Amino acid sequence: MRHQKWQAACVRAFATPANFLAFAAGLRGLLESAQDAHYSLGAVLPTLAGNRSQIESALAGKLQDKGYVSGELEDRLIHFIYARKVAKTEREMSPDSHMALEPKDYRNAIGLPEDKREMYRQLYDDLCGICHPTAFSLIAGWRNENGVVGIGQCDDSSQILTLCQKYGATISSALSLSVTTSAMNLKALNWFSLPETKCADVAHWNFDDIPAWKKAQAAVSSKMVH
């Protein structure tokens, strides 16, 4: 839902009359939201796959030992809900899972190759430069006639298109980052005999070309064989 609202903000900002600043703000929000979501939710699929047999035993009331806790996964999910900028006076009383990370930390956690991670960084820096009153954002509204600089009309649509053409692959990756991760997690819940978490609508969604899903499926098959 959050992703959809950020994306809708970008679409509306491109509609006539286009608003370049609003588009940049919406895309910056989408980029950060996608990275945050992947950081916290990316661990769900491999954890469910790697522990499927134990989870099934627990659901059936047949778990032999006292149970187990996936501490890292719980911390990530807690982080997704409660992470914030913690004041210095609160740090000693706040668990690490409650402390928001820097944008670069969420970006690095995606596990992208260096060149693609660099494009994420450049896009984020450009969006920050547009949202803040810097020369980068102000120059779009300048005009230069015979050496005289004055205020002119910004062609917002062209500015948006130029930005999207420059970072097309990165924006496309961000658009799918949180949605695809969340969708795969939702489909993975169908593995378990728990009616409350089953979703028939996602059963036909095909993720066979996504490496993370193929790896999870292989782990599930291995666990079920043993």
Secondary structure, DSSP 8 states (H G I E B T S, - for coil): -HHHHHHHHHHHHHSSS--HHHHHHHHHHHHHHHHHHHHHHTTHHHHHHHTHHHHHHHHTT--SSS----HHHHHHHHHHHH-B---TTTGGGS-GGGB---HHHHHHHT---HHHHHHHHHHHHHHHHHHTTSHHHHGGGEEEETTEEEE----HHHHHHHHHHHTHHHHHHHHHHHHHHHHHHHHHGGGSS-GGG--GGGTT---TT-HHHHHHHHHHHHHHH-
